[in-house]
Amino acid sequence: MSERTAKALAKLDDLLPLVKGLPASTNSEELVESAEALRRAVAAFHMEAIRFRMFTVERLLKATGEARCLAVFDDVRHELETAGFHTRSHAAP
């Protein structure tokens, strides 16, 4: 872990228990796996994996409609973008 990723990893550490605590659904397993993979991608500075996993986790979280998880996810995105990581394949609207 570096100083660049420390805050984002801390936010991901906040997000993971929330995701794991969500009620079971058809996407629960995929969401947990993708969130864990996102954490690994951030820890490894893997830019393409970060963008891919951010997209997947965001899509799955939006499907749950869980506001707390989405808020923490937005914090993760903010920390990554503040650290200079691109979290989207295109410019944000």
C-alpha positions in Angstrom: 0.0 0.0 0.0 1.2 3.5 -0.7 0.1 6.9 0.4 -1.7 7.4 -2.9 -4.0 4.4 -2.3 -4.2 4.4 1.5 -7.4 6.5 1.7 -9.1 4.6 -1.1 -8.2 1.2 0.5 -9.6 2.5 3.8 -12.9 3.4 2.2 -13.0 0.0 0.4 -12.4 -1.6 3.9 -15.5 0.3 5.0 -17.5 -0.8 1.9 -16.7 -4.5 2.0 -18.5 -5.3 5.3 -21.5 -3.4 4.1 -21.6 -5.3 0.8 -21.2 -8.6 2.6 -24.0 -7.7 4.9 -26.6 -7.0 2.2 -29.5 -9.3 2.0 -29.0 -12.3 -0.4 -30.0 -11.7 -4.0 -29.2 -13.0 -7.4 -26.2 -10.7 -7.6 -24.9 -10.9 -4.1 -22.0 -13.3 -4.8 -20.9 -11.3 -7.9 -21.0 -8.1 -6.0 -18.8 -9.4 -3.1 -16.4 -10.9 -5.5 -16.2 -7.7 -7.6 -15.7 -5.5 -4.6 -12.9 -7.7 -3.3 -11.3 -7.7 -6.8 -11.6 -3.9 -6.8 -9.7 -3.8 -3.5 -6.9 -6.0 -5.0 -6.8 -3.9 -8.1 -6.4 -0.7 -6.1 -3.7 -2.3 -3.9 -1.8 -3.4 -7.1 -2.1 0.0 -8.9 -3.8 -1.8 -11.8 -5.5 1.0 -13.7 -7.5 -1.0 -16.2 -8.7 -3.4 -13.5 -9.7 -0.4 -11.3 -11.8 1.1 -14.1 -13.4 -2.3 -14.9 -14.2 -3.2 -11.3 -15.5 0.3 -10.5 -17.9 0.0 -13.4 -19.0 -3.5 -12.3 -19.4 -2.7 -8.6 -21.3 0.5 -9.3 -23.7 -1.3 -11.6 -24.3 -4.0 -9.1 -24.7 -1.6 -6.2 -27.2 0.5 -8.1 -29.2 -2.7 -8.7 -29.4 -3.1 -4.9 -30.6 0.4 -4.3 -28.7 0.5 -1.0 -28.0 4.1 -0.3 -25.3 3.6 2.4 -23.3 1.4 0.1 -23.6 3.8 -2.8 -22.5 6.7 -0.6 -19.4 4.8 0.6 -18.7 3.7 -3.0 -18.8 7.4 -4.1 -16.2 8.1 -1.3 -14.0 5.4 -2.8 -14.3 7.0 -6.3 -13.5 10.4 -4.8 -10.4 9.1 -3.1 -9.2 7.3 -6.2 -9.7 10.3 -8.4 -8.1 12.7 -5.9 -5.1 10.3 -6.0 -4.9 10.6 -9.8 -6.6 7.3 -10.8 -9.1 7.3 -13.6 -12.2 5.4 -12.5 -14.3 5.8 -15.6 -13.7 4.8 -19.2 -15.1 8.2 -20.3 -15.5 11.7 -18.8 -18.1 11.9 -16.0 -21.4 13.6 -17.0 
